[in-house]
Amino acid sequence: MTKGQMILTGRIQENPNSLLHDEILAPQFSYELKHLFSHYIWIEKVLLLEYNRLGIMKKESLLEITEILNAITQSNISANPEKNMSDISFAIERYVEERLTDKAATWHVDRSRNDFQATAQLMFGREKILELSQGLVNLWSSLHHLAENTLSIPMPGYTHYQPAQMITPGFYLSALSDRIQKLLNRLFHHYEEINSCPFGSGAMAGLELEWDRKTIAQLLGFHQPQAHALVSVASREWVLQIASELSNFGVLLSRFVTDLILWGSSEHRLIDLPDSLSGISSAMPQKKNFPILERIRGKTSHLSALYQDFVLGQRNTAFTNLVETSKEASTHLITMFETTKTIIKLMTVVVENLKFQENRMTELCEQEYFGGFSLANFLCLEENIPYRVSQVITGQYILGVANKGLKPTQVDVQTLEEICKEQGFVISISEECLQKAFSVRQNLYGKQTLGSTNPTEVEKMLQEQKTQMKKITLEWNEEHERVTSSKQKVQLLLTQIGGE
């Protein structure tokens, strides 16, 4: 047994096996060094303030440890089976102890790595959620801007991959901006729920000294301490909550991108992207492809797969905490955050550069019999024909004029009157009235209900979204500020102790 080993444990008589080190401990150490290191140091500094408050550490030792902690970087600590058992918590501890001129016996007294690690992991998750919130706000802003500029341009709306009703790009885009706004709202509620500090819970049952867990939580940027010690160190539910939301977001975005891929096809040609965001076919030079859309759709599938990975990793794990299983279960957490960030960036670029082909969309709208719905309503309301019969008559009329090679605006009053007569109804309708039913304006502005494609209604929806988004953005910005100011406050308090 080495001297270094004795400092860490009196129970284990040998250093970690080389295979265990190479395949598990060292990779975990590298991961935490890259993603959790700054949070570990932050926590250590907050604990120094607690040692000072509790009166269990000399001022000189506290200040010296602070200086040493400030000197630790990602490049001067490493996984070492003999010195620190390839554990980053032990590595920080050993680095400090080796440099102390006067051994501080009470440093790390009444401590457990369980809540230390759980706190750092949650702080990492919080950091990434805050980053994603900013990306989602940017995506929402791009969508909202494009929707405002296209809310009165007619375009075909598809159901079952067939032209169904007339909509506008603004109407369509406002649906996605609405969903992203709701996602930001849900993420914020999750954030508020999970932003409770685990530290001070010990291994699972609490600690013995009278730690001020409320102050610790505040100085680490949390809203409050986690109320239950076991929940603090054993629950990884926050990973599932966030992963579930991002998985659902991926499903939503994949459907939206599928529409864009369809609209960009040679059959539809409703949208275009600049050449810098497009691709070619080496064998078919006439084609212009949009690989960025295909990549986004492909990447969204990873989010659902990763959610399942977290679920299966945690499933059947004892709630009384198997910390290494929890680490393994969240191995791909950073992958989820980084993949989501990439998806959001790519989607934002697409929206910022998306061009709707107005002439082509208007042409298609004029070729389709979108006014069938309006005509059926007219026959029912104005001619007192039962609604289902009105639908039958309208269908027969569209089939009849289509067989004659007429466009929707080339109405045939006689044909409609004859069909009605066959159904037992005598009507008198003007050509102007029939043309109105199939006009582009009627199919856009004729909708009167809340939330419809009527440009006036879409404008109201977009304005309401903007109002709500100001509140949501303010909430997220306040959280960004809370975390930043908390970290600054810790350093300020330590400096003040040195000046006393």
C-alpha positions in Angstrom: 0.0 0.0 0.0 1.4 3.4 -0.9 1.3 6.5 1.3 -1.0 8.1 -1.2 -3.4 5.2 -1.0 -3.6 5.4 2.8 -4.7 9.0 2.6 -7.7 8.1 0.5 -8.9 4.9 2.0 -8.0 2.4 4.7 -10.5 -0.2 3.4 -9.2 -0.9 -0.1 -5.7 -2.4 -0.2 -4.9 -2.1 -3.9 -4.9 0.6 -6.5 -7.6 0.4 -9.3 -7.1 -2.3 -11.8 -5.5 -1.1 -15.1 -8.5 -2.3 -17.1 -10.9 -0.6 -14.7 -8.8 2.6 -15.0 -8.5 2.6 -18.8 -12.1 1.7 -19.6 -14.1 3.4 -16.9 -12.3 5.6 -14.5 -10.0 7.5 -16.8 -12.8 8.3 -19.4 -15.1 9.4 -16.6 -12.4 11.6 -15.2 -11.8 13.2 -18.6 -15.5 13.8 -19.0 -15.9 15.4 -15.6 -12.7 17.4 -16.1 -14.1 18.9 -19.3 -17.7 19.5 -18.3 -17.9 19.5 -14.5 -14.5 20.9 -13.3 -15.6 24.6 -13.0 -18.6 23.5 -11.0 -16.5 21.4 -8.6 -14.3 24.4 -7.9 -17.3 26.6 -7.4 -18.7 24.2 -4.8 -15.4 24.0 -3.0 -15.2 27.8 -2.7 -18.8 27.9 -1.3 -17.8 25.3 1.3 -14.9 27.4 2.4 -17.4 30.1 3.2 -19.3 27.6 5.3 -16.2 26.5 7.2 -15.6 30.1 8.0 -19.2 30.6 9.2 -19.1 27.5 11.3 -15.8 28.6 12.8 -14.0 25.3 12.1 -11.2 26.5 9.9 -8.5 29.1 10.5 -8.6 32.2 8.3 -5.1 31.6 7.1 -5.9 28.1 5.9 -9.1 29.3 4.2 -7.3 31.9 2.3 -4.5 29.5 1.3 -6.9 26.9 0.0 -8.7 29.6 -2.0 -5.5 30.6 -3.7 -4.7 26.9 -4.4 -8.2 26.3 -5.8 -7.7 29.4 -8.1 -4.5 27.8 -9.4 -6.1 24.5 -10.3 -6.7 24.1 -14.0 -7.9 21.4 -16.3 -4.2 20.9 -17.4 -2.6 20.4 -14.0 -4.7 17.6 -12.6 -5.1 14.2 -14.1 -6.4 10.7 -13.5 -3.9 8.8 -11.4 -4.7 5.4 -9.9 -2.1 5.7 -7.2 -2.6 9.3 -6.1 -6.3 9.9 -6.5 -7.9 6.6 -7.6 -8.7 8.4 -10.9 -11.5 10.3 -9.2 -11.7 14.0 -9.9 -13.0 14.8 -6.4 -10.0 13.1 -4.9 -7.7 14.7 -7.5 -8.8 18.2 -6.3 -8.5 17.2 -2.7 -5.0 15.8 -3.2 -3.8 18.8 -5.3 -4.8 21.2 -2.4 -3.4 19.0 0.4 0.0 18.6 -1.3 0.4 22.4 -1.5 -0.9 23.5 2.0 1.9 24.8 4.2 -0.2 24.1 7.3 -2.4 21.0 7.1 -6.1 22.1 7.5 -7.5 19.1 9.4 -11.1 20.2 9.1 -11.0 20.7 5.3 -13.6 18.3 3.8 -14.9 17.3 7.3 -18.5 16.0 7.3 -18.4 15.5 3.6 -19.5 13.0 1.0 -18.7 12.7 -2.7 -22.3 11.7 -3.4 -23.9 15.1 -2.9 -20.8 16.8 -4.2 -21.1 14.9 -7.5 -24.8 15.2 -7.7 -24.6 19.0 -7.2 -21.9 19.4 -9.9 -23.9 17.2 -12.4 -27.1 19.3 -11.8 -25.1 22.5 -12.2 -23.8 21.2 -15.5 -27.4 20.3 -16.6 -28.6 23.8 -15.5 -25.8 25.4 -17.6 -26.8 23.5 -20.7 -30.5 24.1 -20.3 -29.7 27.8 -20.0 -27.7 27.6 -23.2 -30.5 25.8 -25.0 -33.0 28.3 -23.9 -31.1 31.1 -25.6 -30.9 29.0 -28.8 -34.6 28.4 -28.7 -35.3 32.1 -28.2 -33.2 32.9 -31.3 -35.0 30.2 -33.3 -38.4 31.6 -32.2 -37.4 35.1 -33.2 -36.4 34.0 -36.7 -39.6 32.1 -37.1 -41.7 34.9 -35.8 -40.0 37.5 -38.1 -40.6 35.3 -41.2 -44.2 34.6 -40.2 -44.9 38.4 -39.9 -43.5 38.9 -43.4 -45.5 36.1 -45.0 -48.9 36.2 -43.2 -50.9 37.2 -46.3 -49.2 35.2 -49.0 -51.5 32.4 -50.2 -50.1 28.8 -50.3 -51.6 25.3 -50.6 -52.1 23.6 -47.3 -51.8 19.8 -47.4 -53.6 17.0 -45.7 -52.8 13.3 -46.6 -50.1 14.8 -48.9 -52.9 16.4 -51.0 -53.9 20.0 -51.5 -56.7 20.6 -48.9 -57.2 24.2 -47.9 -55.5 27.5 -48.5 -53.2 28.8 -45.8 -50.2 31.2 -45.7 -46.6 30.6 -44.7 -47.2 33.0 -41.8 -50.1 30.9 -40.6 -47.9 27.7 -40.8 -44.8 29.2 -39.2 -46.9 30.8 -36.4 -47.9 27.2 -35.4 -44.2 26.2 -35.0 -43.3 29.4 -33.1 -46.3 28.7 -30.8 -44.9 25.2 -30.1 -41.4 26.5 -29.4 -42.8 29.1 -27.1 -44.7 26.4 -25.2 -41.5 24.3 -25.1 -39.6 27.3 -23.5 -42.4 27.6 -21.0 -42.4 23.9 -20.1 -38.6 23.9 -19.9 -38.7 26.8 -17.5 -41.1 25.0 -15.2 -38.9 22.0 -15.3 -35.9 24.2 -14.6 -37.6 25.8 -11.6 -38.5 22.3 -10.3 -35.0 20.8 -10.6 -33.0 23.9 -9.6 -32.8 22.7 -6.0 -29.4 22.2 -4.5 -28.5 18.6 -3.4 -25.4 19.7 -1.5 -25.6 19.1 2.3 -27.4 15.9 2.0 -24.4 13.7 2.5 -24.2 10.1 1.2 -28.0 9.7 1.5 -29.1 10.5 5.1 -27.9 14.0 5.8 -24.9 15.5 7.6 -23.9 16.1 11.2 -22.7 19.7 11.2 -25.3 22.5 11.0 -24.6 23.4 7.4 -26.6 26.4 6.2 -28.0 24.7 3.2 -30.2 27.7 2.1 -27.1 29.9 1.9 -25.1 27.2 0.1 -28.0 26.8 -2.4 -28.1 30.6 -3.1 -24.4 30.9 -3.5 -24.4 28.1 -6.0 -27.2 29.8 -8.0 -30.0 27.5 -6.9 -33.5 28.6 -5.8 -33.4 26.5 -2.7 -31.9 23.4 -1.2 -33.5 20.0 -2.1 -35.7 19.2 0.8 -35.0 15.5 1.0 -31.5 14.1 1.5 -32.2 10.8 -0.4 -33.9 12.5 -3.3 -30.9 14.9 -3.5 -28.3 12.2 -4.1 -30.3 9.3 -5.6 -32.7 10.9 -8.0 -31.7 11.5 -11.6 -35.2 12.3 -12.6 -34.2 15.7 -13.9 -32.3 14.0 -16.8 -35.5 12.2 -17.8 -37.6 15.3 -17.6 -35.3 17.4 -19.8 -34.6 14.5 -22.2 -38.3 13.8 -22.6 -39.0 17.4 -23.6 -36.1 17.5 -26.1 -37.2 14.1 -27.5 -40.7 15.5 -28.1 -39.2 18.7 -29.6 -37.2 16.5 -32.0 -40.4 14.7 -33.1 -42.1 18.1 -33.7 -39.2 19.5 -35.7 -38.8 16.3 -37.8 -42.4 16.8 -38.9 -41.8 20.4 -39.8 -38.7 19.6 -41.7 -40.5 16.8 -43.6 -42.9 19.4 -44.9 -40.0 21.6 -46.0 -38.4 18.7 -47.8 -41.8 18.0 -49.6 -42.3 21.7 -50.4 -38.8 21.9 -51.9 -39.3 18.9 -54.2 -39.5 19.4 -58.0 -43.2 18.6 -57.9 -44.0 21.4 -55.5 -41.3 24.0 -55.7 -42.8 26.1 -52.9 -39.6 27.0 -51.1 -36.0 27.6 -51.9 -32.7 27.9 -50.0 -29.6 29.7 -51.1 -26.9 27.7 -52.9 -24.7 27.9 -49.9 -27.2 25.8 -48.0 -27.9 23.4 -50.8 -26.4 20.4 -52.4 -26.2 18.7 -55.8 -26.5 15.3 -57.4 -23.3 14.2 -59.1 -25.2 12.0 -61.5 -28.2 14.3 -62.1 -27.1 17.8 -62.6 -30.6 19.2 -63.0 -31.3 18.6 -59.3 -30.8 21.0 -56.4 -31.0 19.2 -53.1 -31.4 20.4 -49.5 -29.2 18.1 -47.5 -29.3 20.4 -44.5 -33.0 19.6 -44.1 -32.3 15.9 -44.3 -29.6 16.2 -41.7 -31.8 18.1 -39.3 -34.5 15.4 -39.7 -31.9 12.7 -39.2 -30.4 14.3 -36.1 -33.8 14.7 -34.4 -34.0 10.9 -34.2 -31.0 10.9 -31.9 -33.0 12.8 -29.3 -35.6 10.1 -28.9 -33.0 7.4 -28.9 -31.0 9.2 -26.2 -34.1 9.6 -24.1 -34.7 5.8 -24.3 -31.0 5.3 -23.4 -31.4 7.4 -20.2 -34.6 5.5 -19.3 -33.1 2.1 -19.7 -30.0 3.1 -17.9 -31.9 4.2 -14.8 -34.6 1.5 -15.0 -34.4 -1.1 -12.2 -31.6 0.9 -10.4 -32.0 0.9 -6.7 -33.3 4.3 -5.5 -31.0 4.2 -2.5 -28.3 5.2 -5.0 -26.0 3.3 -7.2 -23.9 6.3 -8.2 -21.7 4.5 -10.8 -24.8 3.2 -12.5 -26.2 6.7 -12.6 -22.9 8.0 -14.2 -23.2 5.3 -16.8 -26.8 6.0 -17.4 -26.0 9.6 -18.2 -22.9 8.9 -20.3 -24.5 10.5 -23.4 -26.1 13.5 -21.6 -23.6 15.8 -23.2 -24.3 14.3 -26.6 -28.0 15.1 -26.1 -27.3 18.7 -25.2 -24.8 19.2 -28.1 -27.0 17.5 -30.6 -30.0 19.6 -29.6 -27.8 22.7 -29.8 -26.7 21.8 -33.4 -30.3 21.1 -34.5 -31.4 24.5 -33.2 -28.5 26.3 -34.9 -29.1 24.5 -38.2 -32.9 25.1 -38.0 -32.3 28.8 -37.3 -30.1 29.2 -40.3 -32.7 27.5 -42.5 -35.5 29.8 -41.3 -33.3 32.9 -41.7 -32.6 32.0 -45.3 -35.9 30.3 -46.3 -37.6 31.8 -49.4 -41.2 31.1 -50.2 -41.9 31.1 -54.0 -44.9 33.5 -54.0 -45.7 33.2 -57.7 -45.6 29.5 -57.7 -47.7 29.2 -54.6 -50.3 31.6 -56.0 -50.4 29.6 -59.2 -51.1 26.4 -57.4 -53.8 28.0 -55.3 -55.5 29.2 -58.4 -55.4 25.6 -59.8 -57.0 23.9 -56.9 -60.7 23.8 -55.9 -60.0 25.1 -52.4 -63.4 26.9 -52.4 -65.4 23.6 -52.1 -65.7 24.2 -48.3 -67.1 27.7 -48.9 -69.5 26.6 -51.6 -70.9 23.8 -49.4 -71.5 26.3 -46.5 -73.2 28.8 -49.0 -75.6 26.1 -50.3 -76.5 25.2 -46.7 -76.8 28.6 -45.2 -78.2 30.6 -48.2 -80.2 27.9 -50.1 -81.3 25.8 -47.1 -79.8 22.6 -48.5 -78.9 20.1 -45.8 -75.1 20.3 -45.1 -74.2 16.7 -46.1 -76.2 17.1 -49.3 -74.4 20.4 -49.9 -71.1 18.6 -49.6 -72.3 16.0 -52.2 -73.4 18.6 -54.6 -70.2 20.5 -54.2 -68.2 17.4 -54.9 -70.2 16.6 -58.0 -69.8 20.2 -59.2 -66.0 20.2 -58.8 -65.8 16.8 -60.6 -68.0 18.1 -63.4 -66.2 21.4 -64.2 -62.8 19.6 -63.8 -63.8 17.1 -66.4 -64.7 20.0 -68.7 -61.1 21.4 -68.2 -62.2 24.5 -66.4 -60.1 26.2 -63.8 -61.6 26.9 -60.3 -62.2 30.6 -61.2 -63.9 29.6 -64.5 -67.2 28.9 -62.8 -70.2 27.2 -64.4 -73.4 28.3 -62.8 -75.5 26.1 -65.1 -73.7 22.9 -64.1 -74.2 23.7 -60.4 -77.9 24.5 -60.8 -78.5 21.2 -62.8 -76.8 19.2 -60.1 -78.9 20.9 -57.4 -82.0 20.1 -59.4 -81.1 16.5 -59.6 -80.8 16.5 -55.8 -84.3 18.0 -55.6 -83.3 21.7 -55.0 -83.9 24.7 -57.1 -81.3 27.5 -56.6 -80.4 30.8 -58.2 -76.8 31.8 -57.7 -74.9 34.5 -59.6 -71.7 34.0 -61.3 -70.1 36.6 -59.1 -71.2 34.7 -56.0 -69.8 31.4 -57.3 -66.5 33.0 -58.3 -66.2 34.5 -54.8 -66.4 31.0 -53.2 -63.4 29.9 -55.2 -61.4 33.1 -55.0 -58.1 33.3 -53.2 -59.2 36.2 -51.0 -62.3 34.3 -49.8 -60.3 31.3 -48.9 -57.9 33.4 -46.8 -60.0 36.1 -45.4 -63.3 34.2 -45.3 -62.2 32.3 -42.1 -63.7 34.1 -39.1 -62.7 31.9 -36.2 -60.0 32.5 -33.6 -56.7 31.0 -34.6 -57.7 30.7 -38.3 -55.5 31.3 -41.4 -57.2 34.7 -41.9 -54.2 37.1 -42.1 -55.9 39.5 -39.7 -56.2 36.6 -37.2 -52.7 35.4 -37.8 -51.4 38.9 -37.1 -53.3 38.9 -33.7 -51.8 35.5 -32.9 -48.3 36.7 -33.7 -48.8 39.8 -31.5 -50.0 37.7 -28.6 -47.0 35.4 -29.0 -44.7 38.4 -28.9 -46.3 39.6 -25.7 -46.0 36.2 -24.0 -42.5 35.8 -25.3 -41.3 39.0 -23.6 -42.3 37.5 -20.3 -40.7 34.1 -21.0 -37.5 35.7 -22.2 -37.3 37.9 -19.1 -37.7 34.8 -16.9 -34.8 33.0 -18.7 -32.6 36.1 -18.6 -33.2 36.5 -14.9 -32.0 32.9 -14.4 -28.9 33.6 -16.5 -28.2 36.6 -14.3 -28.9 34.7 -11.0 -26.3 32.0 -11.9 -23.7 34.5 -13.0 -24.1 36.9 -10.1 -24.0 34.0 -7.6 -20.6 32.8 -8.8 -19.3 36.4 -8.7 -20.6 36.8 -5.1 -18.7 33.8 -3.9 -15.4 35.2 -5.1 -16.3 38.6 -3.6 -17.1 37.1 -0.2 -13.8 35.1 -0.1 -12.0 38.3 -1.0 -13.7 40.2 1.8 -12.6 37.5 4.3 -9.0 38.1 3.2 -9.4 41.8 3.7 -10.8 41.5 7.2 
